[in-house]
Amino acid sequence: MSDELKHECGIALIRLLKPLEFYKQKYGSAFYGVNKMYLMMEKQHNRGQDGAGFASIKLNTRPGERYISRVRSVAQQPIQDVFSQINQRISQEFQNHPEYLNDVAAQKRYIPYIGEVLLGHVRYGTFGKNSVESVHPFIRQNNWMHRNLIVAGNFNMTNVSELFNNLVDLGQHPKEKADTITIMEKIGHFLDDAVAKIYKDLKNEGYGKNECSPLIAKRLNIAKILKRSSKNWDGGYAMAGLIGHGDSFVLRDPAGIRPAFYYQDDEIVVVASERPVIQTVFNVPFEDVHELPPGHAIITKKSGKTKIHQVLKPLERKACSFERIYFSRGSDAEIYQERKKLGSLLMPKVLEAINDDTKNTVFSYIPNTAETSFYGMIESVEDFLNAQKTKAILKGKRALSEEKVTSILSERPRIEKIAIKDAKLRTFITEDSSRDDLVAHVYDVTYGVIKPTDNLVIIDDSIVRGTTLKKSIIKMLDRLHPKKIVVVSSAPQIRYPDCYGIDMANLDSLIAFRAMLELLKEKDKYQLIDEVYHKCKAQTELEDSVVKNFVKDLYSEFSDEEISDKISELICDDDIKAEVKTIFQSVENLHLACPNNLGDWYFTGNYPTVGGNRVVNKAFINFYEGNKERAY
């Protein structure tokens, strides 16, 4: 993706099902779980680079012994910093107590971070809050082991104010109006309630106070707690949690917006945001890693018993298609094929744009996530050329010479690596005119392969704001003096804000929205902006379930091609000499390529939860009134 786009987080949960001595004997270290967690977090580094956190719980500790450990970081390389801190602490303990080296019981008792239940998290700070206090996992502490709660998630809620007010109505005084805090406190409230009720029942049954603790752990119904806690949640989420005595869970939202996958054998239960992470780290086949069903939770009790529970009634499945286009690693077997298909399906439009002139066209991609779509596009170019070759050979009325046949067969797509991102370059000057000149050089280009008679087709996985295209890429490509530059997006036009975890909150930052505004001005229809604003304002006090997305009405005034052509103008300065055209994927082809991940609200405005329409209307009101505040 040429534009920097921060997005949702990554979670990793590991539950060791055997005693730590087992892993020491079989794998050579009682820190097997910690080592695997490091790998899982690194393999999900693509999901968050601004912060990382780790928490662990030791099972069956004695009173007075520390059983919860946590470390978080917002360092430049946060995952490495987290595990560097862990390693330093472990090394220090071994240096001070060499007798611990071969004594697993002593390691568990005295060394932090080693435990049977582990939770990891990587994140982006999407709204400017990137202090270590904002980094997951969060801890809700209590002297009662069962009331300690650790939470980390990949999520955004659309109704944070409602959830906050619910806590206030319960008599609580939340310290912050953030969705992570409100979610944790909501779960914590019902956890407290469940523990208190079980304790009361046990006392009535004649058990002494000291006898109650293990029985509370056994009787605690995590699925019921989650069902009561999540009743009013509206958003996309994969929510992971640990209870102090050792129960663990991961709950996925009812529409399946945010991803979650799990694997289980007799040694381990593991959950992650991406399937290949589990495959790679634990060396297990594709078919053994399962997707957590929407509205369900995978719950592992302290005993090790693991079960999938339906917590919420599943909605129509709307799994995020941006996961397939960009966010998730392309090493997933299904995602790899889907990205190739996305590239392949664009070829009819590309061929039309270059008048089928593949001989005078160079094909390339904007590094690096668009590379797989590029392969699919090139395969379709090759299919086109093979059809042309067959036609040329068959239409010859007499035998063709060897040279002619060789000439026909030798035609192939012209593939070059044109744009190369200079990762070392930093735009350190803030004064606009000077900074823009530096931004224009973030990408290097390959000289000597483009002729003035050539078209240059370059594919990106998506075009969000268009800023990098305008200030850097188009300028650099134009220096190669092509006749025509065709910018291809493997995703459709991004028209609406996301409210489930992606950093696309402001409408006026989206280039498709700006293109639509320009068209309204040109067609003397800008008064529609006022009409839609008043419609949106009229809905602010309505229930979410009846709110409509009126921003759709503005886009309906124009065809996809009209908006694409206007985007072509907006990404070009007046000094660009080449003709520039942008081509976007159609929503229909997106669904064809990714049939199991139909979440497309950023393209269509069809939000999968009732809070989505309220968010898009609020975002439009913010645009109209000039507010830069968050729409949810």
C-alpha positions, 0 to 999 in steps of 0.5 A, a space after each residue: 500500500 503506497 499510502 501509510 494506513 495504520 490498522 487493527 491489532 494482532 493477538 496471540 494466546 497460548 495455553 500449555 496443557 502439560 506441566 512445564 517439566 514436560 516441555 523442558 524434557 521434550 523441547 529442552 526448555 521450560 520457557 517453551 511457551 515464552 519462545 513460541 509467543 515471541 515467534 507468534 508476535 513477530 510473525 504478526 508484526 505486520 499487524 502492529 508496529 507501534 506497541 507490543 505487550 505480553 502477559 502470563 499466568 502461573 497455575 497453582 501457585 501458593 499464596 504470597 507468590 507472584 502469579 501474574 507477569 506483564 511487560 509492555 513497550 512502545 519502543 521503536 522495535 516494541 516486540 524485540 524490546 518486550 522480549 529483551 526485557 524478559 530475557 534480561 530478567 531471566 538471565 539475571 535470575 539465573 546469574 544470581 541463582 545458578 541452581 535454578 538452571 535445572 530446577 523447573 519447579 524453582 523456575 516457575 516459582 521464582 522467575 517471572 514470565 514463565 507460566 502455562 497461560 500466555 497472552 501477546 498483543 501487537 498494535 498500532 496507535 491509530 488515534 495519537 495515543 501511543 503511550 505505554 498506558 494505551 498498550 495491551 494487555 490491560 490488567 484489572 487487579 484484585 486480591 481475589 485470584 478469580 477476579 483478576 482479569 487480563 484483556 487484549 483485543 483486536 477491536 473497535 466498538 462503535 458505541 463506546 459512549 453507550 457502553 461507558 454510560 452502562 458502566 456508570 448506570 451500574 454504579 461504577 466510575 470508569 477512569 477513562 472513556 476508551 473502548 478497551 477500558 469499558 470492555 474490560 470493566 464490563 467483563 470485570 463487573 459480571 466476573 465479580 458478580 459470578 464469583 460473588 454468587 458462587 462464593 455465596 452458594 458454596 458458603 450455603 453448602 457448608 464449605 469453609 472460606 479456604 475451601 471455596 477458591 478451587 471450587 470457584 475456579 471449577 464452577 465459573 461459567 466463562 461463556 455466561 459471563 461473556 454473554 452477559 458482558 457482550 450483550 450490547 457490544 457493537 463493533 468488530 472484535 477478537 477479544 482475548 482474556 485471562 482470568 487470574 486462576 488460569 481460565 482463558 478465552 477468545 471471543 469473536 464478533 457475531 459478524 466475523 469482522 475481525 479474524 481469529 484462528 485456533 489450533 489444539 492438540 494434547 500439548 497446547 491450545 493456541 489462538 492467533 489473528 492469522 492462520 499462517 502464524 500458527 502453521 509456521 510457529 507450530 509446524 502444523 498443516 493448513 487443515 488442522 488450523 480452524 477459524 473461530 466461528 463468528 459469535 463464538 468463544 474458545 474457552 479453556 478452563 484451568 483444568 485444560 478442558 477446551 470447548 467452543 461455545 456460542 456466546 452471541 447469535 451469529 449475524 450475516 458473515 461479513 469478514 473484513 475483505 481488507 484482510 484478504 487485500 492487504 492486512 494479513 500476510 499473503 503466505 496464507 494459502 487461501 489469501 495468496 490465491 485470492 490476491 492473485 485472482 484480484 489481479 487477474 480480474 482487473 486485466 480486461 479494464 487494463 487491456 482496454 486502457 492500453 488498447 491491447 497494446 502489450 508490446 508497448 506496455 511495461 507492467 510493474 507494482 508498487 512494493 510490496 504487498 501488491 506483488 501477489 496481485 501483480 502475479 495474477 495480473 501478469 498471468 492474465 496478460 500471458 493468457 491474452 498474449 497466448 490467445 493472440 499468438 494462436 490467432 496469428 499462427 492460425 490465420 496464416 494462409 501459407 506456412 509461416 517461416 521459422 523466423 516468423 513463428 519464433 517472432 510470434 512466440 517470443 512476445 511476452 509481457 514486459 515486466 520490470 521493477 520500476 518503483 523501489 521504496 527508499 526505507 532509509 529516507 525520512 521527511 524530517 522537515 515540516 515546512 510544507 514546500 521543502 517537505 513536499 520535495 523530500 516526499 517526492 523522493 521516498 520512492 526511487 525508480 528504475 531508469 532506462 527501461 521505459 520508452 516515450 512510446 510506452 504505457 506504464 501499468 503499475 498496480 497497488 493493492 489499494 488507494 486510500 488517500 492518494 497522498 503518496 501517489 500525488 506527492 511521490 509516485 506519480 512524480 517519480 514515474 513521470 520522470 521516466 517519460 512514459 506516454 501513459 501511466 495506468 495506476 491499478 488498484 486491486 481494491 475498489 474505491 474506498 468511499 466510507 470510513 471504517 469503524 471496526 479497527 482500521 485508521 480510516 475515520 475521516 471522510 475528507 481524507 479519502 480521495 474517492 470522497 474528495 473526487 465526489 465533492 469535486 464532481 458535485 461542484 462541477 455539475 452544480 449539485 453541491 447543494 446536495 451536501 447541505 441536504 445530506 447534512 440536515 438528514 444526518 443531523 436529523 438522525 442523531 437522536 434516533 436508535 441505531 437500528 433505524 439510522 440510514 447511511 445518507 452519504 450513499 446518496 451523494 455517490 449515487 449521482 455519479 458512475 464508478 468511472 466518473 469518480 475514477 477519472 476525477 481521482 486521476 486528475 486529483 493525483 496529478 499536479 499540473 506539471 505531470 506530462 504523461 496521461 494518467 488513468 486510474 482503474 479500480 476493482 469492482 465490488 462484484 469482482 472483489 466478492 468473486 475473488 474473496 467469496 468467504 470474506 464479504 465485509 465491504 462497508 468501506 467500499 459500499 457503505 453497507 455496514 455489518 452492525 447497526 452502529 456503522 450507519 451512525 458512524 458514517 453520518 457522524 463522520 459526514 457531520 464532522 466533515 461538514 462542520 469542520 470537526 477533526 474529532 473521532 466519529 465513534 
